[in-house]
């Protein structure tokens, strides 16, 4: 991408508690990841 002049990076923090159940259980981590992904989509694509 030689013509790119700027890049926008978005991020959402994941609480430490989401990792506490790994690798035994993935439910807490998966729920947190899904919520973070939904938040990023709303921020990145507000008209969608």
PyMOL Python script that loads the backbone (N, CA, C, O; Angstrom):
from pymol import cmd

cmd.read_pdbstr("""\
ATOM      1  N   UNK A   1       0.841  -1.169   0.000  1.00  0.00           N
ATOM      2  CA  UNK A   1       0.000   0.000   0.000  1.00  0.00           C
ATOM      3  C   UNK A   1       0.891   1.238   0.000  1.00  0.00           C
ATOM      4  O   UNK A   1       0.923   1.982   0.980  1.00  0.00           O
ATOM      5  N   UNK A   2       1.589   1.452  -1.060  1.00  0.00           N
ATOM      6  CA  UNK A   2       2.536   2.571  -1.110  1.00  0.00           C
ATOM      7  C   UNK A   2       1.893   3.956  -1.059  1.00  0.00           C
ATOM      8  O   UNK A   2       2.558   4.926  -0.696  1.00  0.00           O
ATOM      9  N   UNK A   3       0.618   4.063  -1.414  1.00  0.00           N
ATOM     10  CA  UNK A   3      -0.032   5.375  -1.431  1.00  0.00           C
ATOM     11  C   UNK A   3      -0.723   5.738  -0.114  1.00  0.00           C
ATOM     12  O   UNK A   3      -1.298   6.821   0.002  1.00  0.00           O
ATOM     13  N   UNK A   4      -0.674   4.869   0.853  1.00  0.00           N
ATOM     14  CA  UNK A   4      -1.334   5.129   2.134  1.00  0.00           C
ATOM     15  C   UNK A   4      -0.604   6.245   2.866  1.00  0.00           C
ATOM     16  O   UNK A   4       0.621   6.237   2.985  1.00  0.00           O
ATOM     17  N   UNK A   5      -1.383   7.206   3.355  1.00  0.00           N
ATOM     18  CA  UNK A   5      -0.790   8.325   4.083  1.00  0.00           C
ATOM     19  C   UNK A   5      -1.115   8.295   5.556  1.00  0.00           C
ATOM     20  O   UNK A   5      -0.439   8.951   6.348  1.00  0.00           O
ATOM     21  N   UNK A   6      -2.140   7.545   5.946  1.00  0.00           N
ATOM     22  CA  UNK A   6      -2.476   7.451   7.361  1.00  0.00           C
ATOM     23  C   UNK A   6      -3.199   6.136   7.628  1.00  0.00           C
ATOM     24  O   UNK A   6      -3.768   5.512   6.733  1.00  0.00           O
ATOM     25  N   UNK A   7      -3.152   5.748   8.881  1.00  0.00           N
ATOM     26  CA  UNK A   7      -3.771   4.507   9.337  1.00  0.00           C
ATOM     27  C   UNK A   7      -4.519   4.810  10.630  1.00  0.00           C
ATOM     28  O   UNK A   7      -4.014   5.530  11.492  1.00  0.00           O
ATOM     29  N   UNK A   8      -5.711   4.265  10.763  1.00  0.00           N
ATOM     30  CA  UNK A   8      -6.487   4.425  11.991  1.00  0.00           C
ATOM     31  C   UNK A   8      -6.551   3.066  12.679  1.00  0.00           C
ATOM     32  O   UNK A   8      -6.918   2.065  12.064  1.00  0.00           O
ATOM     33  N   UNK A   9      -6.196   3.042  13.938  1.00  0.00           N
ATOM     34  CA  UNK A   9      -6.206   1.810  14.716  1.00  0.00           C
ATOM     35  C   UNK A   9      -7.230   1.957  15.830  1.00  0.00           C
ATOM     36  O   UNK A   9      -7.211   2.943  16.567  1.00  0.00           O
ATOM     37  N   UNK A  10      -8.123   0.982  15.955  1.00  0.00           N
ATOM     38  CA  UNK A  10      -9.131   0.973  17.013  1.00  0.00           C
ATOM     39  C   UNK A  10      -8.855  -0.210  17.927  1.00  0.00           C
ATOM     40  O   UNK A  10      -8.377  -1.251  17.476  1.00  0.00           O
ATOM     41  N   UNK A  11      -9.150  -0.055  19.185  1.00  0.00           N
ATOM     42  CA  UNK A  11      -8.957  -1.152  20.130  1.00  0.00           C
ATOM     43  C   UNK A  11      -9.954  -1.072  21.267  1.00  0.00           C
ATOM     44  O   UNK A  11     -10.467  -0.006  21.607  1.00  0.00           O
ATOM     45  N   UNK A  12     -10.211  -2.227  21.840  1.00  0.00           N
ATOM     46  CA  UNK A  12     -11.091  -2.320  22.996  1.00  0.00           C
ATOM     47  C   UNK A  12     -10.369  -3.168  24.039  1.00  0.00           C
ATOM     48  O   UNK A  12      -9.867  -4.248  23.728  1.00  0.00           O
ATOM     49  N   UNK A  13     -10.319  -2.684  25.261  1.00  0.00           N
ATOM     50  CA  UNK A  13      -9.668  -3.432  26.324  1.00  0.00           C
ATOM     51  C   UNK A  13     -10.471  -4.669  26.717  1.00  0.00           C
ATOM     52  O   UNK A  13     -11.701  -4.645  26.766  1.00  0.00           O
ATOM     53  N   UNK A  14      -9.747  -5.743  26.994  1.00  0.00           N
ATOM     54  CA  UNK A  14     -10.373  -6.984  27.459  1.00  0.00           C
ATOM     55  C   UNK A  14     -10.005  -7.149  28.933  1.00  0.00           C
ATOM     56  O   UNK A  14      -8.823  -7.184  29.275  1.00  0.00           O
ATOM     57  N   UNK A  15     -11.016  -7.250  29.815  1.00  0.00           N
ATOM     58  CA  UNK A  15     -10.728  -7.395  31.244  1.00  0.00           C
ATOM     59  C   UNK A  15      -9.894  -8.651  31.531  1.00  0.00           C
ATOM     60  O   UNK A  15     -10.085  -9.686  30.893  1.00  0.00           O
ATOM     61  N   UNK A  16      -8.987  -8.553  32.476  1.00  0.00           N
ATOM     62  CA  UNK A  16      -8.148  -9.705  32.837  1.00  0.00           C
ATOM     63  C   UNK A  16      -8.977 -10.922  33.216  1.00  0.00           C
ATOM     64  O   UNK A  16      -8.574 -12.056  32.956  1.00  0.00           O
ATOM     65  N   UNK A  17     -10.118 -10.694  33.821  1.00  0.00           N
ATOM     66  CA  UNK A  17     -10.963 -11.801  34.243  1.00  0.00           C
ATOM     67  C   UNK A  17     -11.421 -12.685  33.100  1.00  0.00           C
ATOM     68  O   UNK A  17     -11.760 -13.849  33.312  1.00  0.00           O
ATOM     69  N   UNK A  18     -11.433 -12.146  31.895  1.00  0.00           N
ATOM     70  CA  UNK A  18     -11.849 -12.932  30.730  1.00  0.00           C
ATOM     71  C   UNK A  18     -10.862 -14.046  30.440  1.00  0.00           C
ATOM     72  O   UNK A  18     -11.224 -15.048  29.823  1.00  0.00           O
ATOM     73  N   UNK A  19      -9.620 -13.886  30.875  1.00  0.00           N
ATOM     74  CA  UNK A  19      -8.596 -14.892  30.615  1.00  0.00           C
ATOM     75  C   UNK A  19      -8.462 -15.910  31.739  1.00  0.00           C
ATOM     76  O   UNK A  19      -7.818 -16.945  31.566  1.00  0.00           O
ATOM     77  N   UNK A  20      -9.064 -15.625  32.888  1.00  0.00           N
ATOM     78  CA  UNK A  20      -8.902 -16.491  34.060  1.00  0.00           C
ATOM     79  C   UNK A  20      -9.403 -17.912  33.836  1.00  0.00           C
ATOM     80  O   UNK A  20      -8.862 -18.851  34.420  1.00  0.00           O
ATOM     81  N   UNK A  21     -10.416 -18.086  33.011  1.00  0.00           N
ATOM     82  CA  UNK A  21     -10.983 -19.427  32.822  1.00  0.00           C
ATOM     83  C   UNK A  21     -10.296 -20.213  31.712  1.00  0.00           C
ATOM     84  O   UNK A  21     -10.561 -21.405  31.553  1.00  0.00           O
ATOM     85  N   UNK A  22      -9.431 -19.580  30.950  1.00  0.00           N
ATOM     86  CA  UNK A  22      -8.732 -20.301  29.879  1.00  0.00           C
ATOM     87  C   UNK A  22      -7.660 -21.196  30.462  1.00  0.00           C
ATOM     88  O   UNK A  22      -7.064 -20.808  31.466  1.00  0.00           O
ATOM     89  N   UNK A  23      -7.367 -22.362  29.913  1.00  0.00           N
ATOM     90  CA  UNK A  23      -8.043 -22.996  28.790  1.00  0.00           C
ATOM     91  C   UNK A  23      -9.227 -23.880  29.186  1.00  0.00           C
ATOM     92  O   UNK A  23      -9.871 -24.459  28.311  1.00  0.00           O
ATOM     93  N   UNK A  24      -9.526 -23.998  30.469  1.00  0.00           N
ATOM     94  CA  UNK A  24     -10.620 -24.874  30.917  1.00  0.00           C
ATOM     95  C   UNK A  24     -11.948 -24.495  30.273  1.00  0.00           C
ATOM     96  O   UNK A  24     -12.609 -25.329  29.655  1.00  0.00           O
ATOM     97  N   UNK A  25     -12.328 -23.242  30.422  1.00  0.00           N
ATOM     98  CA  UNK A  25     -13.593 -22.790  29.876  1.00  0.00           C
ATOM     99  C   UNK A  25     -13.381 -21.575  28.997  1.00  0.00           C
ATOM    100  O   UNK A  25     -12.590 -20.694  29.333  1.00  0.00           O
ATOM    101  N   UNK A  26     -14.060 -21.522  27.912  1.00  0.00           N
ATOM    102  CA  UNK A  26     -13.869 -20.414  26.989  1.00  0.00           C
ATOM    103  C   UNK A  26     -15.066 -19.453  26.962  1.00  0.00           C
ATOM    104  O   UNK A  26     -15.034 -18.467  26.226  1.00  0.00           O
ATOM    105  N   UNK A  27     -16.091 -19.708  27.724  1.00  0.00           N
ATOM    106  CA  UNK A  27     -17.322 -18.916  27.650  1.00  0.00           C
ATOM    107  C   UNK A  27     -17.087 -17.445  27.979  1.00  0.00           C
ATOM    108  O   UNK A  27     -17.506 -16.574  27.216  1.00  0.00           O
ATOM    109  N   UNK A  28     -16.437 -17.155  29.080  1.00  0.00           N
ATOM    110  CA  UNK A  28     -16.207 -15.760  29.490  1.00  0.00           C
ATOM    111  C   UNK A  28     -15.379 -15.019  28.452  1.00  0.00           C
ATOM    112  O   UNK A  28     -15.703 -13.891  28.080  1.00  0.00           O
ATOM    113  N   UNK A  29     -14.314 -15.652  27.987  1.00  0.00           N
ATOM    114  CA  UNK A  29     -13.456 -15.031  26.975  1.00  0.00           C
ATOM    115  C   UNK A  29     -14.229 -14.797  25.678  1.00  0.00           C
ATOM    116  O   UNK A  29     -14.146 -13.722  25.085  1.00  0.00           O
ATOM    117  N   UNK A  30     -14.977 -15.804  25.244  1.00  0.00           N
ATOM    118  CA  UNK A  30     -15.739 -15.705  23.998  1.00  0.00           C
ATOM    119  C   UNK A  30     -16.788 -14.598  24.087  1.00  0.00           C
ATOM    120  O   UNK A  30     -16.949 -13.821  23.146  1.00  0.00           O
ATOM    121  N   UNK A  31     -17.497 -14.521  25.202  1.00  0.00           N
ATOM    122  CA  UNK A  31     -18.509 -13.470  25.383  1.00  0.00           C
ATOM    123  C   UNK A  31     -17.876 -12.083  25.354  1.00  0.00           C
ATOM    124  O   UNK A  31     -18.421 -11.159  24.749  1.00  0.00           O
ATOM    125  N   UNK A  32     -16.743 -11.940  25.999  1.00  0.00           N
ATOM    126  CA  UNK A  32     -16.046 -10.654  26.023  1.00  0.00           C
ATOM    127  C   UNK A  32     -15.553 -10.289  24.625  1.00  0.00           C
ATOM    128  O   UNK A  32     -15.669  -9.140  24.199  1.00  0.00           O
ATOM    129  N   UNK A  33     -15.008 -11.266  23.923  1.00  0.00           N
ATOM    130  CA  UNK A  33     -14.515 -11.017  22.577  1.00  0.00           C
ATOM    131  C   UNK A  33     -15.651 -10.622  21.634  1.00  0.00           C
ATOM    132  O   UNK A  33     -15.481  -9.730  20.803  1.00  0.00           O
ATOM    133  N   UNK A  34     -16.789 -11.268  21.752  1.00  0.00           N
ATOM    134  CA  UNK A  34     -17.942 -10.927  20.915  1.00  0.00           C
ATOM    135  C   UNK A  34     -18.440  -9.511  21.209  1.00  0.00           C
ATOM    136  O   UNK A  34     -18.792  -8.771  20.290  1.00  0.00           O
ATOM    137  N   UNK A  35     -18.468  -9.139  22.481  1.00  0.00           N
ATOM    138  CA  UNK A  35     -18.896  -7.785  22.855  1.00  0.00           C
ATOM    139  C   UNK A  35     -17.911  -6.747  22.336  1.00  0.00           C
ATOM    140  O   UNK A  35     -18.318  -5.692  21.850  1.00  0.00           O
ATOM    141  N   UNK A  36     -16.633  -7.037  22.436  1.00  0.00           N
ATOM    142  CA  UNK A  36     -15.610  -6.115  21.937  1.00  0.00           C
ATOM    143  C   UNK A  36     -15.717  -5.951  20.426  1.00  0.00           C
ATOM    144  O   UNK A  36     -15.597  -4.841  19.909  1.00  0.00           O
ATOM    145  N   UNK A  37     -15.940  -7.045  19.725  1.00  0.00           N
ATOM    146  CA  UNK A  37     -16.081  -6.990  18.276  1.00  0.00           C
ATOM    147  C   UNK A  37     -17.298  -6.165  17.877  1.00  0.00           C
ATOM    148  O   UNK A  37     -17.231  -5.379  16.932  1.00  0.00           O
ATOM    149  N   UNK A  38     -18.399  -6.335  18.581  1.00  0.00           N
ATOM    150  CA  UNK A  38     -19.607  -5.559  18.297  1.00  0.00           C
ATOM    151  C   UNK A  38     -19.361  -4.074  18.533  1.00  0.00           C
ATOM    152  O   UNK A  38     -19.805  -3.239  17.745  1.00  0.00           O
ATOM    153  N   UNK A  39     -18.664  -3.742  19.603  1.00  0.00           N
ATOM    154  CA  UNK A  39     -18.342  -2.347  19.909  1.00  0.00           C
ATOM    155  C   UNK A  39     -17.476  -1.735  18.810  1.00  0.00           C
ATOM    156  O   UNK A  39     -17.723  -0.611  18.372  1.00  0.00           O
ATOM    157  N   UNK A  40     -16.463  -2.476  18.367  1.00  0.00           N
ATOM    158  CA  UNK A  40     -15.588  -1.965  17.313  1.00  0.00           C
ATOM    159  C   UNK A  40     -16.354  -1.760  16.008  1.00  0.00           C
ATOM    160  O   UNK A  40     -16.104  -0.791  15.290  1.00  0.00           O
ATOM    161  N   UNK A  41     -17.274  -2.654  15.699  1.00  0.00           N
ATOM    162  CA  UNK A  41     -18.062  -2.486  14.473  1.00  0.00           C
ATOM    163  C   UNK A  41     -18.933  -1.240  14.537  1.00  0.00           C
ATOM    164  O   UNK A  41     -19.084  -0.538  13.537  1.00  0.00           O
ATOM    165  N   UNK A  42     -19.504  -0.961  15.694  1.00  0.00           N
ATOM    166  CA  UNK A  42     -20.338   0.237  15.853  1.00  0.00           C
ATOM    167  C   UNK A  42     -19.494   1.498  15.693  1.00  0.00           C
ATOM    168  O   UNK A  42     -19.920   2.465  15.062  1.00  0.00           O
ATOM    169  N   UNK A  43     -18.310   1.478  16.262  1.00  0.00           N
ATOM    170  CA  UNK A  43     -17.414   2.652  16.170  1.00  0.00           C
ATOM    171  C   UNK A  43     -16.888   2.823  14.750  1.00  0.00           C
ATOM    172  O   UNK A  43     -16.841   3.940  14.234  1.00  0.00           O
ATOM    173  N   UNK A  44     -16.492   1.725  14.120  1.00  0.00           N
ATOM    174  CA  UNK A  44     -15.875   1.805  12.792  1.00  0.00           C
ATOM    175  C   UNK A  44     -16.883   2.034  11.681  1.00  0.00           C
ATOM    176  O   UNK A  44     -16.577   2.691  10.686  1.00  0.00           O
ATOM    177  N   UNK A  45     -18.086   1.495  11.846  1.00  0.00           N
ATOM    178  CA  UNK A  45     -19.108   1.579  10.803  1.00  0.00           C
ATOM    179  C   UNK A  45     -20.422   2.081  11.404  1.00  0.00           C
ATOM    180  O   UNK A  45     -21.383   1.316  11.485  1.00  0.00           O
ATOM    181  N   UNK A  46     -20.487   3.334  11.823  1.00  0.00           N
ATOM    182  CA  UNK A  46     -21.653   3.847  12.537  1.00  0.00           C
ATOM    183  C   UNK A  46     -22.954   3.849  11.712  1.00  0.00           C
ATOM    184  O   UNK A  46     -24.041   3.818  12.289  1.00  0.00           O
ATOM    185  N   UNK A  47     -22.860   3.882  10.409  1.00  0.00           N
ATOM    186  CA  UNK A  47     -24.071   3.933   9.583  1.00  0.00           C
ATOM    187  C   UNK A  47     -24.561   2.559   9.153  1.00  0.00           C
ATOM    188  O   UNK A  47     -25.569   2.456   8.453  1.00  0.00           O
ATOM    189  N   UNK A  48     -23.871   1.513   9.555  1.00  0.00           N
ATOM    190  CA  UNK A  48     -24.260   0.153   9.142  1.00  0.00           C
ATOM    191  C   UNK A  48     -25.356  -0.420   9.997  1.00  0.00           C
ATOM    192  O   UNK A  48     -25.787  -1.551   9.773  1.00  0.00           O
TER     193      UNK A  48
END
""", "prot")
cmd.dss("prot")
cmd.show_as("cartoon", "prot")
cmd.util.cbc("prot")
cmd.orient("prot")
